[in-house]
Amino acid sequence: MAKEMRSDLKPFSLSKHNNVIIKFAVSFFLVGLAFRLLISDSFRFSSVVETPVPDNEETKPEPLVASFPVEEPVSYEFAANESITSQTGKCDLFIGDWVPDPSGPFYTNQSCLQIEGHQNCMKNGRPDSGYLHWRWNPRECSIPKFNPKKFLRLMRNKSWAFIGDSISRNHVQSLLCILSQVEQAVEVYHDKEYRSKIWQFPSHNFTLSVIWTPFLVQADIFEDMNGVSSSEIQLHLDKLDKKWTDQYRNFDYAIIAGGKWFLKTAIYHENNVVTGCHYCRGKNLTELGFDYAYRKAVQLIFNFITNSGHKALAFFRTTTPDHFENGEWFSGGTCNRKVPFKEGEVNMTDVDTIMRNIELEEFVKATALGSEKRVVLKLLDTTRLSLLRPDGHPGPYRQFQPFAKDKNAKVQNDCLHWCLPGPIDSWNDLVMEMIVNAGKYQ
């Protein structure tokens, strides 16, 4: 066929002319193909990046966490290639499993100076160390371990507050221990009882606070440091504790939590009138129940945040389950398990279920109002993942060498707070991921 075509043409001049035509045709085809690819790629890119902007707003890059100001150069560095998310929708960070982690924790009791004695399980003689080698793994996505160096860079010129009871203090100590591997915090304030504290990280101008307010509402508490009460707690269910509300506008980030203190005997006040109580035998008052008071408090907290006009990023952390078995903290309860539960091996107690349901119901209402007012609320739902870690508490090792003199000694167990290092460190992995990759999660 080729020979027949060439025999119809003149030997040289027509062959040269044909080469020119072929080259032109090929060039034209390649230019057209390149143009088509360029146009199609442009449309694909536009559909991913562009988002509608309201007519009354200036066009500007969308920050990582709603309207909260985040330093863009650091934020974008965080977001790149640090999280692998399911392509079939948003991932729920709080549904997953504890998986083995041979690398272990960031720190030890020797490398962190912020661990309180009753959470220093290593120093107090806990003989097993398996509880240190697990990490939380969401089922639909993979999250990186907390990166203290990058976190401090992200938090330059910012302030954080942990607001709540002793679990909040436990949490802030975990964060301090992790960050101490990069920079040691300087304590600049503590209250008389050393329950509320403020630390600074000078080289990053970063301030970290813990505010002890176990009810978050105004409360008159008559307990000593050992939990011994001389009178019923007086709770004002229509007034928040000014200890934290007066400072709230100073914070860029806040983690707020409560719960367990509402189980204590208390007299309830509203509009300066006693309206009832919880577990106040012999007082001739209406038993309203802890759930009544807790819902009132949670509603008041969310109303304050959403109406504050302050654009802090506020996390609400859900209730923390305890793992007392064969009794309570005051009646010989223990927690001697050495490995995590698997999903389905344990159920929440009725009390924790009631509290968490209140939190979830009121959070949904609050986020609807908050979105209208451009206030950012995030749910730090640590309840179920914490429920799976009965092995992470101090237990009898809340005291130094509890069995040194008698290996069968009966000692009080702590099955509510967490060993440091321990499972609570994973809460910080979740917080960091929720900050830097907020849009990926439910």
Steps between C-alpha positions, in 0.01 A plus 500: 500500500783738587680422174186574297459840669862599438487401129224757439724787621805666348823353641640796706310827512164344582658283770642808668165677475329198659738512797407861563129416496547206738704709744238773492218255564682336792581838654141614465376179666741534793411866560131415496547210741700711742238776490221251572687351797574845637135606480367179653750516788404859565135407536582209729716722722235771517232259613713394797642831614238763440225546757214748482560821691208701642443829323566700812837339582844573371656214306786351701658160565286275718676421831543144621252533786197701394554867575764455768827681418781251438846585371472390140860398420508256792145380446556405140819318589307297755222411262723358230551123499442453870162332501359223286123520489240269352389620158141394569402794718616657823674293763374469857813532712327349802403164353795265488721260688807501719780337306851396613760775482855370560642855487341586835444848650677829430628530854562317826461603862869593491481722192189690618499708816127584495358164612322513833586229750165319484525459121867401492433128461858420398656668804236356732600148406248376245671179381347463150564728204274357229250783550758736347505326162161568343376776273152604394424413137178635342346242269445719194822701505851515636622785719860592579648510844507834672793710378608731784737712290236578240232552761707766674566672168129499427425642845747787482345809663192299600339399829328178611281421797390167644186570700345243733581254774802281580466308171564829319809544717603144413460591132702821519782312677507252212534786252771665709696176512488461122593864435784485754694286255538819293477780756454501876202702618550765767235509769399863555193459721324260732211543738522429873418132455711453184189395308494787248827580328649697212812409301687684230723378219725805461655423163156460341308757707249223566290498818336189643253512789296259706202641687358277771125537502352153551137599441564786254205672670521695824547260789568525871711194581582385852764233436860474601779388266426136586138523392359498853184714511369694796175615336292461186616675184287800407456519120366808321364359177434840341846649558827398339822505699663837437835340561495392136245726333687817601810368324336338197567789262874465564515155341543402137419135577312338785418142599203495736377192686313390808285213620600286792462764772129520425459158662582647841240603755394856417229757567373676187436876479328692220406869514634504857246240607565137597321290236606149598801281545681181414545226760422725795332262740315652793487849349131497401593621151390378159741247350564644154790272410850568373378489140271799559793706631744383236268590212442845651876551532581381147228724354638797691855428382401475133281811520792695642743383232267557206393844622841616619593658168848358554641302207704252700498139386317321782514125547246331723643173630249231584483320833780268606402147608662337799590131529436410862413133541373322811419829671543877473798717593381513861395135531794294378456535123800393290626514141756227439461434128816499289369538142236712324149379439391429146182650361201313638680368809381778728200731528473845651339529839154652522645814656753555220236428236266761650776760518625439147148512356445837667828626356422381148145635500599843627804517274283453190280790609800717581678443167190607309497828691877534490516469121261795468727709720826377345610338826698178460408206724661157476401182681797314645318171545752301700245296697487176302870483413581557868248235603717244320806573719447345846875433511605866496415612854733527800289251696689433826807679358356841576720460808873442516590131524161397650602136549856552620422398858207265436435347160140434603436849636157649436548844348272750333498470122475780242306364202392840365816702433770384258862397538752736342613397250184311410184489285415864564796597280293386202246772574763749385547315170128551438498866603790582271344318207168679555679834487714453193269287286160606632309469175576130461304385800143470613 
